[in-house]
Amino acid sequence: METAVLDGSGTAPDSGAMDGNYDYIIIGSGSAGSALAYRLGENGTTRVLVLEFGGSDAGPLIQMPAALSYPMNMKRYDWGYLAEPEPGLGGRSLVCPRGKVIGGSSSINGMIYVRGHAGDYAHWEDSGATGWGYADVLPYFRRMEHSHGGEAPWRGTGGPLHVTRGPRDNPLHDAFVASAEAAGYAATPDYNGYRQEGFGPADMTVWKGRRWSAANAYLKPAMKRGNVRLVTGAMVDRILFEGTRAVGVSFLRGGQRHEVRANAEIVLSAGAINSPAILQRSGIGPGAVLQSAGVETLAAREGVGGNLQDHLEVYFQIACLQPITLYKHLGLLSKARIGAEWLFFKSGLGASNQFETLGFIRSAEGISYPDIQYHFLPVAISYDGRAPAAGHGFQLHVGPMRSKSRGHVHIRDGGAATAPQIRFNYMSHPDDWAEFRRCIRLSREIIAQAPMDPYRGAEIQPGDDATSDEAIDAFIRDHAESAYHPCGTVRMGRADDPLAVVDPQCRVIGVDGLRVADSSIFPRITNGNLNAPSIMTGEKAADHILGRTPLARANDTPFFHSEWQTKQR
């Protein structure tokens, strides 16, 4: 069996410093994996190998922000996972896009940048993730960011990850925020700063008109140092052990099996679906699942693949009375003009993801921090771009942030090429229905305010007549879609917690030399989109792996509504 690794061009490495002998092997080049490669190889001498099944991110379909609906629907860039039929959604099976390209899902996502709320990280710490409270993670968000337009001193301005804002020159953006204020909510200048609760400009991982993925921000600069090597086309089969110590990785590439060894540690950063699947194929997971798949148990960890969470949302769509929406740009000629302007100048509509306004509110009194998120879009269209409404309209992507439903990821057999079983169990907890109904009703109240009068037409969906609990539930059952935020399947917690998989230093409990760092380790899903906390996880895990003293805890006090116990807004 060949043990020398191939580089990204398919040629054998030379016998110099990068001779196939590595200090660290990172599995996955996504949001966390790219950050890890950058930090673990920062000294220029530590030898790091990154294994990625996907290929190049070159080309406008990934790099042009407005083209975001394309890569997540392309076999070239997406693993193509389909979740199991969901009883709570009328038996529908939802797609589960995951990036199969350098940069991972940061190269196919919507580029929306949300850190999460301080309350999320307090919950993490209460769940056993000691050292991952808000005061602990805020310094890592600052270290990773180069924020353009964010609120000082809450934001970082010297990191590799550029975070920018769109022009928000469509009048619907200001009208929507004004309507929220008229309904009694607040405007916030920076939901990633002091105050998340409220409505205001959205942050996006876009820089100089290009998608600023983890590959662009972290991986490519890391590789320029010469001590970080990327191997593409590498489908990881399993992690290799000597006794209970992880020593190497077996992967398939070009029809051949290869093995590589790590002198220090192996870090699994393959995401919320593939990380638990690789652990299970390696013999780490629930005994019954491994036995059913024909895999010998190395370390029985019941939590591997469990605790699967996601955000569901609906597209609350309203007809627009004025012809000012992006609908006028959906024709082929207009798309060609937008594409040409972006190609030559990296400017215009193609340089924005168009999600330029976000909002976060609490759905009821007694809830201490926001549990509903809004994405505002000045066109009525599905997320994949395939189903625009007939005519001018605008929409709110709205959904609850902290569903109590939990699912799982289980391998079906020991083969790397076999897709795992993905079962989210959406809407399986009764509280989810009540929370989602509040999303619809609170949205209607906001849109009904006077600042929207010049623009507000009929409700396209759910429809003005869908007012009863039963009618709203039927709409949710038939139309709720994933926001593509799977996480939680390799939960972090105390080492003596039987359902925890990694400890607060990201070490896999029960074995040595193996860590996991990606969204799979989240104890509970964070408020908002997951790219930012995933990158933060890679940043913080790197310090744990290198044995560095964590960054000094922050002493900033974020906003919590002073009357949250008795007021909803």
N, C-alpha and C positions, 0 to 999 in steps of 0.2 A: 504493500500500500504506500502511495506517495505521501511523504510528510512535508516536503517543501511546498510552501505556499506560492501561488501565482499572484502577480500584481494585476492591477486593473486592465492592463493591455493584453493579458493572456500570455505573458512571457515569464520565464523563471527569473527570480531575483538574482542579483549579482551576489558575490560572496563577501561584500563589504558589511557595513554596519547593519543593513537590513537583510540579513541572511536567512530569514524564516524563524529566527529566535526572538521572541517578543516578551516584554515585561507584562503588558496587559493586552487582552483581547476583548474588544467590545462587539457585541452581537447586535447589529442594528445601527443605522446612521441617521436616525430620526431626531426629533426635538431634543431628547435627553442624550442620545448617543453621540451626536455631533458636538454638543457642549462638553461631554466627557472627553472626547478625543482632543478638543482644544485645550482643556485644562490639564489632563493627564500628561500631555506632551509639551506642556508650556515651557519646560526647561530646555527643550531642544535636544535632549539626549535620551530620555526615557522612550523605549521603543513600543509603539502602540499599533496594533492591527485592528482595523474596522472591517467587519464582514457585513455585506449588504447584498440581498438577493436582487434588488432592483438595479437599474442602470442610470444613465445620464439624465440630468434635469435640463439639458440644453433645449432651447426652442421656445417660441412665444406662448405656447399653450400653458406652460408652467410659469414662465417668467412674467407674463402680462397679467397684472392683477385682475382686470375685468374678465379674463377668460377662465375664472376659477371653476366654472361648472364643467369644463371639459376634462381636465386630468382625472378628476375623481370618478369619471365614467369610462375611462380608457383602460383596457387590459394591460397596456404597456406600463401604466403607472399605479394601478390599483390591484390589490390582492383579489378583489372580486368576491368578497365574502357575502353570503346571504344567511341571515339569521333564521331560526326556526319559526314556524307559524305561531302567531301570538293570539291566544284565546281572547285576551282583553282588547285586541284590535280586530276582532271579527275574523280571525284566522289569517290575517295578512302576514307575509314574511317581508321584513324590511331589509334593505341592503345595508351593509356595514363597510363602507369604504375605508381602506387602510393603505397608506402610502407604500408603494413598491418601487422606490426610486431613491436616489441619494437625497437626504433631507427628510425621508419618511413622510409622515402625514403633514409635516410643515410645508411640503412642496405641493400638496393637493388641497389644503384646507382653505377656509375663507379669509385667512390672514387677520382675523379679529383678535385683538390683544386685550385680555382681561386677566389681571393677577389673581382674582378671587378676593373674598372678604376676610378681614381679620377674624371674624367668627368661625370661618371654615378651619383656619389653622388652630384656633383654640380647641375645636372639636377633635382635630387630629391628635393634638397633645393629650387631651382627655382620654382618647382611645388607645393610648400607649405609645404614640410616636413622640417620645420625649425629645426635646430639642428642635421640634418642628412647629412651634408656636409662631404667631405673627411676628413677634420681636426677633425670632431666629431667622425667619425666611425673608423678611423685608431687606436686610442687607444684601442678600443674594439677588433679589430683584434689582436692587440698585446697581450691583456689580455688573449684571448682564446687560443692562439697558443703555441705549443712547437715545433718550427721549427728546423729541422735538415738539415742544408745545405743552409738555406736562407741567405739573404743579410742583414748584420747588418748596421745601427740600425733599419732598416725598419721592422724587424720581431720580434715576441715575442718568448721567450725561456722558459717561466715558466708556461704556461697555460696547461689545461687538454687535449687539442686536439693535439696529435702528428701529425706532417706533415713531410713526408719523400720523398725521391726520389728513383727511380728505378736505377738499375745498368747501363742501357743504353749501354750494351756491344755488341749489334748487330750493325755492322758497318753502317747499313742503317740510324741510328739516326744521326751520325756525317755527313754522306753524305747529308742528307736532310738539315741540318742547313748550311752546307757549300754551298749548291746550293742556298739557300735563300740569303746568303751573296753575292754569285756571281751575283745574280739578282739585287743586290743593297740594300738589306735589312740589318738589323743589327742583330747580336746575342745579346741576353740579358741573364745575369747570373741568373736573378730572376725576372720573370714577375709579381710576387707579391711584388716586392721591388720598387726601384726607377723607373725602366723603364719597363712598360708592353710591349711596342711596340718592336717587334722583335721575335726571335726564340731561344728556349733554353730548358733546362731540366724542366720536369713537376713535380709539387708537387702532392702528393697523401696522402689521409688519411689512411695510413697503418703504423702499428707499430709492430715491432718484428714479421713481416710476417703475421699479422692478419689485417683484416678490422678494422680500428679504427673509428667505427660509433659513432654517438652521444650517443647511448646507452652505448657503452664501455667507452667513454670518460667522460660522464656526468651523465647519469641516474643511472648506477650501483653504482658508488661512492656516489652519493646523497642518494641512498636507504640505504647504509651502516650506515649512520648517525642515522637512526631510526626514523626520523621525516618526511620522504618522503615515501608515500605508493603508489604503483602501482597496478592498477586493470586492468587485461587483459580481453579480451572477452567482453568488454563494448562498445556496439554500442550506441553512443549518439543520442538521439532522438531530444531533444531541450533544450534550456536554460530556466530556470524558473524565472519568474519575480513577484515582488510585486510592482504594479504600473509600473514605468519605471526603477526600480532598479533590476538588476540581483542578485538573491539570491541563486540559486541552479541549478542543472543539472538533467535531467531525462534521464536515459539510460536503455537499454535492455541488459540482461545478462542471458544466460542459459534459455531463454524462459520466464524470469520474468522481470518485470519493477522495477527499483530502482530509488530512489531520494536521492541526497546528497546536503548538503547546505554548503555555504562558508560564513565565517564571514567577510572576507575582500573583495576579488574580485575573479572573474572567468576570466581565460585567455584562449582564443580559439587559439589553435596552431595545427589545423587539416590539414593545407596545402591549396594550391591554389584551389583545387577542393572541399574539404569537409568543409573548413571554411565558404565560402559563402553559401553552402548548409545548414549548421547548422543554420547560421544566418537567412536565408530565412524561414526555418522550425520554427524558433522561432518568426517569425513575423517582422523581420527586413529586408527590401529589397524593390525592386520596387513594387509599388502597383499592377500593372497589373499582374506581375509574381505571387505574393502571392494570388491574387484573383483567378487566373486560377488554382492554386494548392489547393485552398480551405483552405488557411491559413489566419487567422485574422491578420490584420496589427497592429503592436504595434508601429513601427517607420518606416515611409516611407523614405527609403534611396535608391535613384535611382541607385547609383553606386555599390550596392552589387551584385556581380556576373559579372559585366561588366569589361572592360579594360583587358580581358584575353590575355596574350601574351605567346610566346614560341619562342624557337630557332629551325629553320629548318636547316637541313644539308643534303648533299649528300656524298656518299662514292666514292671518286675519286680514281679509282683503276688502278694500273699499274703492268704488269707482271714483274717479277724479273728474270734477266739473270743468277743469281747465286743461288744455292739451300741453301740459308742462312736464309730464313724467318721462321716464326712459323708454316708454313704449314706442316713441317715435324713432328710437334708435335700434329697434330690433330687426329691421329689414336688412337684406344682404348688402345693399349699397352703403347704408349708414355704417354697418359693421366693418365694411372694407375701409371706409374713411377713418374710423376710429382705430382700426388695426394699423393703417399706414402712419397715422400721426404718432401712435405709440412706437412703431418700429423705427421711425426715423428720429423722433424727438423725445421719446419716453415721457410723453405728456398727453393731456386730454383725458377723455372718459376712460380710456384703457389703462390709465395709471392709478386708478382707484378700484377698490373692491365694491364700491357703491354703498357699503354698510357704514354710513358716516355719522349716524346718530344711534346711541344706545340708551337704555333706561333700566333702572333696577328699583323695584318697590317691594314693600312688605304687603302680603295679601290680607292680613288681618291684624288687629291689635293682639298683643301677647307674643308676637314674633319679633325677636330682637334685632334681626337684620334681614335685608331683602331676600325674598324667596321666589320672586318672579323676575325674569329678564325679558327685555324688549330689544329686538333689532328692528330698526326702521329702514324700509327700502322704498325709494320713489318709483316703483313699478310693481305691478301685480303679476307675479311669475313664480313658478316652483324653483326650489333651490338648484335643481339640476339644469334649469334653463329650458326645459322641454315643454312646459305647459303655461304659456302666458295667457292671462285673461284677454278676452276680446275687447280691446279698447284701453283707454287711459285709466290707470288705477294706481294705488299704493298699498303697502301692506306692512303689518307688524308680524314679525316672527315672535311668538310669545309662548311661554311655557313655564311650569314650575321648576325650581332649581334643585329641590331636595326630595325627590321621590323616595318613598320607603320600599319600593319594589326592588328585588334583587334577583339576579340571574346567575348563569355560570358559563364557563368555557371548558369543554371536555374533549380530549382527543378521542377519535373513533378507533384508531389503530396506531401502531408504532411508526407509520410511514410519514416522512416529512412532507410529502406531496399531497396528503389527504387533509382536506380542510376540516378543522375541528367543529364540533357541535357548539353553536352559539345560541344560547337561549336567554333573552333579556327578562322575560316575564313582565313585560310592560303592563302597567295599570292593574297589577295583581293585588295591590293593597287598596282597600276602600278609600283611604284618605286621598289617594291620587285623584280620584274623580271629583271630590269636593274642591281640591286645590285648582284643578284645571277649569272647573266651572267658574271659579272666581277670576281666573285669568281672562276668560271671555267677557264677563260682566264688567270688570274693571276697565278693560280695553274699550268697551263700548262707551263707558262713561267719559273716558279721556277724549275719544274721537268726537263726542257730542258737544264739546265745548266750543265757544264762539270763535276762537282763532282758526278753527277748521271750517267754518261756514262757507268761505269762498271756494273751498275745494271738495268738500264732502258730498259725494253722491250716495247712491244706494250701496248697501252692503253686499258685496259679491259672495263672500262666504264668511261665516256660516249662513248668512242670509237674515234679513230683518225679521223674518217670522220664526227664527230658531231661538225662542226665548225660554222655553220650559227646560227643566233639568233633563228630561228625556230627550228633547231635541238637541240640546247641547252635547249630551253624552253620545248621541248617535253621530254627531259631527266629529267629535273627538275619535270615536271608534273607527270611523271611516277615513279620516283625513290626518290624524296625528302622524308626524314623521320624526325620525331621529334627527337630532342636531349633530350627530356624529361625534359624541364625546364619551366613548366607552372608557372605563377605568375601574380600578379597585380589585382586580383579579389576583393580585399577589400582595395582599394587604400587609402594611407595616404595622407593627405593634410590639408589645412586650415579648421578650424571648420565652416567657412561660405561658403565653396565650396560645391555646391549642389551635386557634384559627388564624393566628398571625403566620405569615410566611417569611417576612424579613424583619430584622430588628431595626431600631432607629439609626443604625449605621449602614442600613441597606444590605446587611449580610443575610444570606439565606440560612434560616435556622435549621440546624441538624447536619450541616455540611460545612466544609471549610473552603476558602479560596474562591467563593462565588457570591456575587452581589447582583441585585436587580435595581435598576434606576430608570424609571419611566412612569407613565400615568397608572400603570398596573399597581403600584405600591400605595396609591392614595387610600387612606382609610375610608374617606367619604368624598364624594364628588364635590368639587369646588363651585363657587358661584360664578357662572359665566363659562366662556370658552376655555379649553384646557391647554392650548399651546404654551401660554406663558408659564403656568405652574409646572408643566412638563420640562421645559427648559431649565427652570429654577431647580427642579429635582436633580437634573444632571450636574448643574453647577455645584449644588451643595454636596451631592454624593461624591464628587471629585475630591473635595477636601477631606471627607471621611476616608476615602480610599488611600489618599496620600498621607494620612496621619497628621494633617494640619489642624491646628486649633481653629475651630469654626470662627467665622467673622463675628465681631462683637455684636451683641444683641442691641437692637434699636430701642430707644426710649420714647418713640413717637406714639401719641395716643390718637387712634383713628376715631371717626365719627360713629356714634350709635345714637339714634334718636332718643332724646331725654325722656320722652313720654311713650316709649314703645309698648309699655305694658297696658296702656289704656287707649292709645290712638293708632289707627292704621296709617295715617299720613300726617 
